[in-house]
């Protein structure tokens, strides 16, 4: 099965415009239903309405996780 990662270009630009230390803090503060607070890895940037959404995987258990940046 092939997973197609769709990256929202505008959301990606907005995400990359944020300071690196803030992005790191957000990446390290993602909720996983298995692990609680975890780090998101292998994520891509999407958006919904005006919010940026990171969609990726839990670093600990590899479950799909998402983080809404508002
Ligand atoms: Zn997990």
PDB file of the backbone (N, CA, C, O) and the ligand in Angstrom, with CONECT records:
HET     ZN  A 101       1
ATOM      1  N   UNK A   1       0.838  -1.196   0.000  1.00  0.00           N
ATOM      2  CA  UNK A   1       0.000   0.000   0.000  1.00  0.00           C
ATOM      3  C   UNK A   1       0.875   1.249   0.000  1.00  0.00           C
ATOM      4  O   UNK A   1       1.816   1.369   0.785  1.00  0.00           O
ATOM      5  N   UNK A   2       0.553   2.151  -0.875  1.00  0.00           N
ATOM      6  CA  UNK A   2       1.322   3.384  -0.984  1.00  0.00           C
ATOM      7  C   UNK A   2       0.589   4.515  -0.275  1.00  0.00           C
ATOM      8  O   UNK A   2      -0.594   4.759  -0.515  1.00  0.00           O
ATOM      9  N   UNK A   3       1.299   5.184   0.581  1.00  0.00           N
ATOM     10  CA  UNK A   3       0.717   6.340   1.258  1.00  0.00           C
ATOM     11  C   UNK A   3       1.134   7.608   0.528  1.00  0.00           C
ATOM     12  O   UNK A   3       2.322   7.894   0.380  1.00  0.00           O
ATOM     13  N   UNK A   4       0.160   8.348   0.084  1.00  0.00           N
ATOM     14  CA  UNK A   4       0.456   9.625  -0.565  1.00  0.00           C
ATOM     15  C   UNK A   4       0.361  10.722   0.477  1.00  0.00           C
ATOM     16  O   UNK A   4      -0.682  10.926   1.098  1.00  0.00           O
ATOM     17  N   UNK A   5       1.457  11.416   0.657  1.00  0.00           N
ATOM     18  CA  UNK A   5       1.465  12.502   1.628  1.00  0.00           C
ATOM     19  C   UNK A   5       1.110  13.795   0.921  1.00  0.00           C
ATOM     20  O   UNK A   5       1.806  14.242   0.010  1.00  0.00           O
ATOM     21  N   UNK A   6       0.035  14.372   1.354  1.00  0.00           N
ATOM     22  CA  UNK A   6      -0.378  15.636   0.770  1.00  0.00           C
ATOM     23  C   UNK A   6       0.054  16.764   1.684  1.00  0.00           C
ATOM     24  O   UNK A   6      -0.347  16.836   2.845  1.00  0.00           O
ATOM     25  N   UNK A   7       0.866  17.626   1.148  1.00  0.00           N
ATOM     26  CA  UNK A   7       1.304  18.774   1.926  1.00  0.00           C
ATOM     27  C   UNK A   7       0.624  20.021   1.375  1.00  0.00           C
ATOM     28  O   UNK A   7       0.657  20.298   0.176  1.00  0.00           O
ATOM     29  N   UNK A   8       0.023  20.743   2.267  1.00  0.00           N
ATOM     30  CA  UNK A   8      -0.592  22.018   1.930  1.00  0.00           C
ATOM     31  C   UNK A   8       0.520  23.067   1.863  1.00  0.00           C
ATOM     32  O   UNK A   8       1.146  23.380   2.876  1.00  0.00           O
ATOM     33  N   UNK A   9       0.759  23.603   0.675  1.00  0.00           N
ATOM     34  CA  UNK A   9       1.920  24.488   0.478  1.00  0.00           C
ATOM     35  C   UNK A   9       1.852  25.754   1.348  1.00  0.00           C
ATOM     36  O   UNK A   9       2.854  26.172   1.928  1.00  0.00           O
ATOM     37  N   UNK A  10       0.666  26.351   1.429  1.00  0.00           N
ATOM     38  CA  UNK A  10       0.535  27.569   2.232  1.00  0.00           C
ATOM     39  C   UNK A  10       0.725  27.264   3.718  1.00  0.00           C
ATOM     40  O   UNK A  10       1.402  28.001   4.434  1.00  0.00           O
ATOM     41  N   UNK A  11       0.119  26.170   4.164  1.00  0.00           N
ATOM     42  CA  UNK A  11       0.271  25.773   5.564  1.00  0.00           C
ATOM     43  C   UNK A  11       1.739  25.473   5.871  1.00  0.00           C
ATOM     44  O   UNK A  11       2.247  25.819   6.938  1.00  0.00           O
ATOM     45  N   UNK A  12       2.404  24.826   4.924  1.00  0.00           N
ATOM     46  CA  UNK A  12       3.828  24.509   5.104  1.00  0.00           C
ATOM     47  C   UNK A  12       4.654  25.787   5.231  1.00  0.00           C
ATOM     48  O   UNK A  12       5.538  25.878   6.083  1.00  0.00           O
ATOM     49  N   UNK A  13       4.364  26.769   4.384  1.00  0.00           N
ATOM     50  CA  UNK A  13       5.085  28.054   4.459  1.00  0.00           C
ATOM     51  C   UNK A  13       4.845  28.736   5.799  1.00  0.00           C
ATOM     52  O   UNK A  13       5.768  29.279   6.406  1.00  0.00           O
ATOM     53  N   UNK A  14       3.576  28.702   6.261  1.00  0.00           N
ATOM     54  CA  UNK A  14       3.252  29.333   7.545  1.00  0.00           C
ATOM     55  C   UNK A  14       3.964  28.606   8.685  1.00  0.00           C
ATOM     56  O   UNK A  14       4.465  29.234   9.617  1.00  0.00           O
ATOM     57  N   UNK A  15       4.002  27.292   8.601  1.00  0.00           N
ATOM     58  CA  UNK A  15       4.683  26.483   9.613  1.00  0.00           C
ATOM     59  C   UNK A  15       6.177  26.805   9.628  1.00  0.00           C
ATOM     60  O   UNK A  15       6.770  26.995  10.690  1.00  0.00           O
ATOM     61  N   UNK A  16       6.770  26.862   8.451  1.00  0.00           N
ATOM     62  CA  UNK A  16       8.217  27.099   8.365  1.00  0.00           C
ATOM     63  C   UNK A  16       8.585  28.528   8.746  1.00  0.00           C
ATOM     64  O   UNK A  16       9.734  28.809   9.086  1.00  0.00           O
ATOM     65  N   UNK A  17       7.602  29.433   8.688  1.00  0.00           N
ATOM     66  CA  UNK A  17       7.854  30.819   9.079  1.00  0.00           C
ATOM     67  C   UNK A  17       7.914  30.980  10.593  1.00  0.00           C
ATOM     68  O   UNK A  17       8.375  32.006  11.093  1.00  0.00           O
ATOM     69  N   UNK A  18       7.449  29.968  11.322  1.00  0.00           N
ATOM     70  CA  UNK A  18       7.487  30.034  12.778  1.00  0.00           C
ATOM     71  C   UNK A  18       8.905  29.757  13.277  1.00  0.00           C
ATOM     72  O   UNK A  18       9.645  28.996  12.654  1.00  0.00           O
ATOM     73  N   UNK A  19       9.282  30.367  14.389  1.00  0.00           N
ATOM     74  CA  UNK A  19      10.629  30.147  14.931  1.00  0.00           C
ATOM     75  C   UNK A  19      10.885  28.664  15.222  1.00  0.00           C
ATOM     76  O   UNK A  19       9.994  27.952  15.684  1.00  0.00           O
ATOM     77  N   UNK A  20      12.096  28.214  14.950  1.00  0.00           N
ATOM     78  CA  UNK A  20      12.443  26.797  15.092  1.00  0.00           C
ATOM     79  C   UNK A  20      12.223  26.273  16.504  1.00  0.00           C
ATOM     80  O   UNK A  20      11.812  25.127  16.685  1.00  0.00           O
ATOM     81  N   UNK A  21      12.497  27.113  17.516  1.00  0.00           N
ATOM     82  CA  UNK A  21      12.338  26.621  18.892  1.00  0.00           C
ATOM     83  C   UNK A  21      10.870  26.391  19.227  1.00  0.00           C
ATOM     84  O   UNK A  21      10.534  25.483  19.987  1.00  0.00           O
ATOM     85  N   UNK A  22      10.002  27.214  18.660  1.00  0.00           N
ATOM     86  CA  UNK A  22       8.562  27.024  18.890  1.00  0.00           C
ATOM     87  C   UNK A  22       8.074  25.781  18.151  1.00  0.00           C
ATOM     88  O   UNK A  22       7.280  25.006  18.684  1.00  0.00           O
ATOM     89  N   UNK A  23       8.552  25.596  16.923  1.00  0.00           N
ATOM     90  CA  UNK A  23       8.164  24.395  16.174  1.00  0.00           C
ATOM     91  C   UNK A  23       8.601  23.137  16.912  1.00  0.00           C
ATOM     92  O   UNK A  23       7.854  22.162  16.986  1.00  0.00           O
ATOM     93  N   UNK A  24       9.805  23.162  17.453  1.00  0.00           N
ATOM     94  CA  UNK A  24      10.330  22.018  18.193  1.00  0.00           C
ATOM     95  C   UNK A  24       9.464  21.712  19.410  1.00  0.00           C
ATOM     96  O   UNK A  24       9.188  20.554  19.723  1.00  0.00           O
ATOM     97  N   UNK A  25       9.041  22.778  20.088  1.00  0.00           N
ATOM     98  CA  UNK A  25       8.223  22.606  21.277  1.00  0.00           C
ATOM     99  C   UNK A  25       6.861  21.999  20.914  1.00  0.00           C
ATOM    100  O   UNK A  25       6.330  21.167  21.650  1.00  0.00           O
ATOM    101  N   UNK A  26       6.309  22.418  19.788  1.00  0.00           N
ATOM    102  CA  UNK A  26       5.026  21.876  19.333  1.00  0.00           C
ATOM    103  C   UNK A  26       5.174  20.413  18.892  1.00  0.00           C
ATOM    104  O   UNK A  26       4.304  19.586  19.165  1.00  0.00           O
ATOM    105  N   UNK A  27       6.277  20.107  18.213  1.00  0.00           N
ATOM    106  CA  UNK A  27       6.534  18.724  17.778  1.00  0.00           C
ATOM    107  C   UNK A  27       6.665  17.785  18.977  1.00  0.00           C
ATOM    108  O   UNK A  27       6.279  16.618  18.921  1.00  0.00           O
ATOM    109  N   UNK A  28       7.218  18.325  20.058  1.00  0.00           N
ATOM    110  CA  UNK A  28       7.454  17.519  21.260  1.00  0.00           C
ATOM    111  C   UNK A  28       6.255  17.483  22.201  1.00  0.00           C
ATOM    112  O   UNK A  28       6.339  16.904  23.284  1.00  0.00           O
ATOM    113  N   UNK A  29       5.156  18.086  21.809  1.00  0.00           N
ATOM    114  CA  UNK A  29       3.992  18.173  22.680  1.00  0.00           C
ATOM    115  C   UNK A  29       2.736  17.741  21.912  1.00  0.00           C
ATOM    116  O   UNK A  29       1.793  18.514  21.744  1.00  0.00           O
ATOM    117  N   UNK A  30       2.755  16.511  21.461  1.00  0.00           N
ATOM    118  CA  UNK A  30       1.648  15.947  20.684  1.00  0.00           C
ATOM    119  C   UNK A  30       1.012  14.827  21.494  1.00  0.00           C
ATOM    120  O   UNK A  30       1.702  14.043  22.145  1.00  0.00           O
ATOM    121  N   UNK A  31      -0.318  14.766  21.444  1.00  0.00           N
ATOM    122  CA  UNK A  31      -1.001  13.750  22.234  1.00  0.00           C
ATOM    123  C   UNK A  31      -1.212  12.467  21.438  1.00  0.00           C
ATOM    124  O   UNK A  31      -1.757  12.486  20.335  1.00  0.00           O
ATOM    125  N   UNK A  32      -0.773  11.358  22.013  1.00  0.00           N
ATOM    126  CA  UNK A  32      -1.007  10.030  21.442  1.00  0.00           C
ATOM    127  C   UNK A  32      -1.957   9.285  22.378  1.00  0.00           C
ATOM    128  O   UNK A  32      -1.774   9.312  23.595  1.00  0.00           O
ATOM    129  N   UNK A  33      -2.972   8.618  21.817  1.00  0.00           N
ATOM    130  CA  UNK A  33      -3.950   7.930  22.670  1.00  0.00           C
ATOM    131  C   UNK A  33      -3.334   6.727  23.379  1.00  0.00           C
ATOM    132  O   UNK A  33      -3.886   6.249  24.370  1.00  0.00           O
ATOM    133  N   UNK A  34      -2.209   6.235  22.888  1.00  0.00           N
ATOM    134  CA  UNK A  34      -1.502   5.144  23.569  1.00  0.00           C
ATOM    135  C   UNK A  34      -0.531   5.662  24.629  1.00  0.00           C
ATOM    136  O   UNK A  34      -0.464   5.127  25.736  1.00  0.00           O
ATOM    137  N   UNK A  35       0.208   6.694  24.284  1.00  0.00           N
ATOM    138  CA  UNK A  35       1.364   7.099  25.099  1.00  0.00           C
ATOM    139  C   UNK A  35       1.149   8.376  25.898  1.00  0.00           C
ATOM    140  O   UNK A  35       1.944   8.692  26.782  1.00  0.00           O
ATOM    141  N   UNK A  36       0.089   9.109  25.600  1.00  0.00           N
ATOM    142  CA  UNK A  36      -0.028  10.423  26.215  1.00  0.00           C
ATOM    143  C   UNK A  36       0.795  11.421  25.412  1.00  0.00           C
ATOM    144  O   UNK A  36       0.786  11.393  24.181  1.00  0.00           O
ATOM    145  N   UNK A  37       1.501  12.293  26.103  1.00  0.00           N
ATOM    146  CA  UNK A  37       2.295  13.305  25.408  1.00  0.00           C
ATOM    147  C   UNK A  37       3.517  12.658  24.777  1.00  0.00           C
ATOM    148  O   UNK A  37       4.265  11.934  25.433  1.00  0.00           O
ATOM    149  N   UNK A  38       3.705  12.931  23.495  1.00  0.00           N
ATOM    150  CA  UNK A  38       4.798  12.312  22.759  1.00  0.00           C
ATOM    151  C   UNK A  38       5.347  13.286  21.727  1.00  0.00           C
ATOM    152  O   UNK A  38       4.930  14.442  21.664  1.00  0.00           O
ATOM    153  N   UNK A  39       6.289  12.806  20.916  1.00  0.00           N
ATOM    154  CA  UNK A  39       6.870  13.591  19.836  1.00  0.00           C
ATOM    155  C   UNK A  39       6.342  13.073  18.505  1.00  0.00           C
ATOM    156  O   UNK A  39       6.291  11.864  18.281  1.00  0.00           O
ATOM    157  N   UNK A  40       5.950  13.987  17.626  1.00  0.00           N
ATOM    158  CA  UNK A  40       5.466  13.601  16.299  1.00  0.00           C
ATOM    159  C   UNK A  40       6.664  13.469  15.343  1.00  0.00           C
ATOM    160  O   UNK A  40       7.539  14.334  15.304  1.00  0.00           O
ATOM    161  N   UNK A  41       6.683  12.382  14.582  1.00  0.00           N
ATOM    162  CA  UNK A  41       7.770  12.171  13.618  1.00  0.00           C
ATOM    163  C   UNK A  41       7.171  11.861  12.246  1.00  0.00           C
ATOM    164  O   UNK A  41       6.001  11.496  12.129  1.00  0.00           O
ATOM    165  N   UNK A  42       7.998  12.016  11.214  1.00  0.00           N
ATOM    166  CA  UNK A  42       7.587  11.731   9.831  1.00  0.00           C
ATOM    167  C   UNK A  42       6.279  12.415   9.466  1.00  0.00           C
ATOM    168  O   UNK A  42       5.423  11.833   8.800  1.00  0.00           O
ATOM    169  N   UNK A  43       6.139  13.645   9.906  1.00  0.00           N
ATOM    170  CA  UNK A  43       4.863  14.319   9.665  1.00  0.00           C
ATOM    171  C   UNK A  43       4.886  15.164   8.396  1.00  0.00           C
ATOM    172  O   UNK A  43       5.941  15.533   7.879  1.00  0.00           O
ATOM    173  N   UNK A  44       3.690  15.452   7.921  1.00  0.00           N
ATOM    174  CA  UNK A  44       3.543  16.433   6.861  1.00  0.00           C
ATOM    175  C   UNK A  44       2.578  17.509   7.348  1.00  0.00           C
ATOM    176  O   UNK A  44       1.880  17.337   8.347  1.00  0.00           O
ATOM    177  N   UNK A  45       2.559  18.605   6.627  1.00  0.00           N
ATOM    178  CA  UNK A  45       1.797  19.770   7.072  1.00  0.00           C
ATOM    179  C   UNK A  45       0.535  19.889   6.237  1.00  0.00           C
ATOM    180  O   UNK A  45       0.584  19.907   5.007  1.00  0.00           O
ATOM    181  N   UNK A  46      -0.568  19.968   6.910  1.00  0.00           N
ATOM    182  CA  UNK A  46      -1.862  20.108   6.251  1.00  0.00           C
ATOM    183  C   UNK A  46      -2.574  21.295   6.890  1.00  0.00           C
ATOM    184  O   UNK A  46      -2.037  21.927   7.800  1.00  0.00           O
ATOM    185  N   UNK A  47      -3.759  21.593   6.426  1.00  0.00           N
ATOM    186  CA  UNK A  47      -4.498  22.669   7.068  1.00  0.00           C
ATOM    187  C   UNK A  47      -5.983  22.378   7.026  1.00  0.00           C
ATOM    188  O   UNK A  47      -6.469  21.614   6.193  1.00  0.00           O
ATOM    189  N   UNK A  48      -6.686  23.009   7.949  1.00  0.00           N
ATOM    190  CA  UNK A  48      -8.134  22.914   7.982  1.00  0.00           C
ATOM    191  C   UNK A  48      -8.646  24.279   8.392  1.00  0.00           C
ATOM    192  O   UNK A  48      -8.251  24.812   9.429  1.00  0.00           O
ATOM    193  N   UNK A  49      -9.522  24.842   7.583  1.00  0.00           N
ATOM    194  CA  UNK A  49      -9.907  26.239   7.767  1.00  0.00           C
ATOM    195  C   UNK A  49      -8.632  27.083   7.822  1.00  0.00           C
ATOM    196  O   UNK A  49      -7.891  27.138   6.841  1.00  0.00           O
ATOM    197  N   UNK A  50      -8.365  27.742   8.955  1.00  0.00           N
ATOM    198  CA  UNK A  50      -7.154  28.556   9.013  1.00  0.00           C
ATOM    199  C   UNK A  50      -6.097  27.970   9.942  1.00  0.00           C
ATOM    200  O   UNK A  50      -5.074  28.596  10.216  1.00  0.00           O
ATOM    201  N   UNK A  51      -6.361  26.767  10.416  1.00  0.00           N
ATOM    202  CA  UNK A  51      -5.406  26.146  11.328  1.00  0.00           C
ATOM    203  C   UNK A  51      -4.422  25.264  10.563  1.00  0.00           C
ATOM    204  O   UNK A  51      -4.784  24.598   9.593  1.00  0.00           O
ATOM    205  N   UNK A  52      -3.179  25.276  11.018  1.00  0.00           N
ATOM    206  CA  UNK A  52      -2.172  24.361  10.485  1.00  0.00           C
ATOM    207  C   UNK A  52      -2.309  23.041  11.231  1.00  0.00           C
ATOM    208  O   UNK A  52      -2.483  23.025  12.449  1.00  0.00           O
ATOM    209  N   UNK A  53      -2.231  21.951  10.508  1.00  0.00           N
ATOM    210  CA  UNK A  53      -2.304  20.641  11.159  1.00  0.00           C
ATOM    211  C   UNK A  53      -1.074  19.817  10.769  1.00  0.00           C
ATOM    212  O   UNK A  53      -0.763  19.660   9.589  1.00  0.00           O
ATOM    213  N   UNK A  54      -0.393  19.303  11.771  1.00  0.00           N
ATOM    214  CA  UNK A  54       0.703  18.372  11.527  1.00  0.00           C
ATOM    215  C   UNK A  54       0.128  16.969  11.608  1.00  0.00           C
ATOM    216  O   UNK A  54      -0.552  16.622  12.575  1.00  0.00           O
ATOM    217  N   UNK A  55       0.403  16.161  10.585  1.00  0.00           N
ATOM    218  CA  UNK A  55      -0.069  14.780  10.591  1.00  0.00           C
ATOM    219  C   UNK A  55       1.136  13.864  10.443  1.00  0.00           C
ATOM    220  O   UNK A  55       1.888  13.948   9.472  1.00  0.00           O
ATOM    221  N   UNK A  56       1.301  12.991  11.425  1.00  0.00           N
ATOM    222  CA  UNK A  56       2.467  12.123  11.387  1.00  0.00           C
ATOM    223  C   UNK A  56       2.286  10.951  12.321  1.00  0.00           C
ATOM    224  O   UNK A  56       1.182  10.429  12.479  1.00  0.00           O
ATOM    225  N   UNK A  57       3.396  10.535  12.950  1.00  0.00           N
ATOM    226  CA  UNK A  57       3.388   9.320  13.746  1.00  0.00           C
ATOM    227  C   UNK A  57       4.020   9.556  15.102  1.00  0.00           C
ATOM    228  O   UNK A  57       4.916  10.384  15.263  1.00  0.00           O
ATOM    229  N   UNK A  58       3.527   8.802  16.075  1.00  0.00           N
ATOM    230  CA  UNK A  58       4.080   8.840  17.420  1.00  0.00           C
ATOM    231  C   UNK A  58       5.494   8.252  17.399  1.00  0.00           C
ATOM    232  O   UNK A  58       5.728   7.191  16.820  1.00  0.00           O
ATOM    233  N   UNK A  59       6.419   8.950  18.031  1.00  0.00           N
ATOM    234  CA  UNK A  59       7.805   8.484  18.073  1.00  0.00           C
ATOM    235  C   UNK A  59       7.940   7.193  18.881  1.00  0.00           C
ATOM    236  O   UNK A  59       8.843   6.393  18.636  1.00  0.00           O
ATOM    237  N   UNK A  60       7.032   6.993  19.850  1.00  0.00           N
ATOM    238  CA  UNK A  60       7.150   5.848  20.754  1.00  0.00           C
ATOM    239  C   UNK A  60       6.498   4.583  20.200  1.00  0.00           C
ATOM    240  O   UNK A  60       7.098   3.508  20.242  1.00  0.00           O
ATOM    241  N   UNK A  61       5.252   4.705  19.672  1.00  0.00           N
ATOM    242  CA  UNK A  61       4.528   3.504  19.275  1.00  0.00           C
ATOM    243  C   UNK A  61       4.149   3.479  17.797  1.00  0.00           C
ATOM    244  O   UNK A  61       3.559   2.510  17.321  1.00  0.00           O
ATOM    245  N   UNK A  62       4.489   4.547  17.073  1.00  0.00           N
ATOM    246  CA  UNK A  62       4.271   4.608  15.637  1.00  0.00           C
ATOM    247  C   UNK A  62       2.794   4.730  15.233  1.00  0.00           C
ATOM    248  O   UNK A  62       2.440   4.545  14.069  1.00  0.00           O
ATOM    249  N   UNK A  63       1.952   5.042  16.205  1.00  0.00           N
ATOM    250  CA  UNK A  63       0.542   5.270  15.886  1.00  0.00           C
ATOM    251  C   UNK A  63       0.405   6.634  15.200  1.00  0.00           C
ATOM    252  O   UNK A  63       1.178   7.558  15.453  1.00  0.00           O
ATOM    253  N   UNK A  64      -0.607   6.730  14.321  1.00  0.00           N
ATOM    254  CA  UNK A  64      -0.850   8.022  13.672  1.00  0.00           C
ATOM    255  C   UNK A  64      -1.317   9.050  14.693  1.00  0.00           C
ATOM    256  O   UNK A  64      -2.216   8.791  15.494  1.00  0.00           O
ATOM    257  N   UNK A  65      -0.694  10.213  14.648  1.00  0.00           N
ATOM    258  CA  UNK A  65      -1.080  11.312  15.532  1.00  0.00           C
ATOM    259  C   UNK A  65      -1.172  12.595  14.711  1.00  0.00           C
ATOM    260  O   UNK A  65      -0.612  12.688  13.619  1.00  0.00           O
ATOM    261  N   UNK A  66      -1.867  13.555  15.240  1.00  0.00           N
ATOM    262  CA  UNK A  66      -1.987  14.852  14.575  1.00  0.00           C
ATOM    263  C   UNK A  66      -1.929  15.959  15.619  1.00  0.00           C
ATOM    264  O   UNK A  66      -2.307  15.767  16.775  1.00  0.00           O
ATOM    265  N   UNK A  67      -1.449  17.115  15.188  1.00  0.00           N
ATOM    266  CA  UNK A  67      -1.349  18.248  16.092  1.00  0.00           C
ATOM    267  C   UNK A  67      -1.902  19.467  15.369  1.00  0.00           C
ATOM    268  O   UNK A  67      -1.425  19.831  14.294  1.00  0.00           O
ATOM    269  N   UNK A  68      -2.902  20.088  15.960  1.00  0.00           N
ATOM    270  CA  UNK A  68      -3.458  21.298  15.378  1.00  0.00           C
ATOM    271  C   UNK A  68      -2.695  22.497  15.939  1.00  0.00           C
ATOM    272  O   UNK A  68      -2.542  22.638  17.152  1.00  0.00           O
ATOM    273  N   UNK A  69      -2.229  23.340  15.057  1.00  0.00           N
ATOM    274  CA  UNK A  69      -1.518  24.555  15.469  1.00  0.00           C
ATOM    275  C   UNK A  69      -2.460  25.723  15.254  1.00  0.00           C
ATOM    276  O   UNK A  69      -2.823  26.025  14.117  1.00  0.00           O
ATOM    277  N   UNK A  70      -2.858  26.383  16.329  1.00  0.00           N
ATOM    278  CA  UNK A  70      -3.769  27.512  16.132  1.00  0.00           C
ATOM    279  C   UNK A  70      -3.195  28.794  16.682  1.00  0.00           C
ATOM    280  O   UNK A  70      -3.835  29.843  16.598  1.00  0.00           O
TER     281      UNK A  70
HETATM  282 ZN    ZN A 101       2.197   6.505  20.968  1.00  0.00          ZN
END
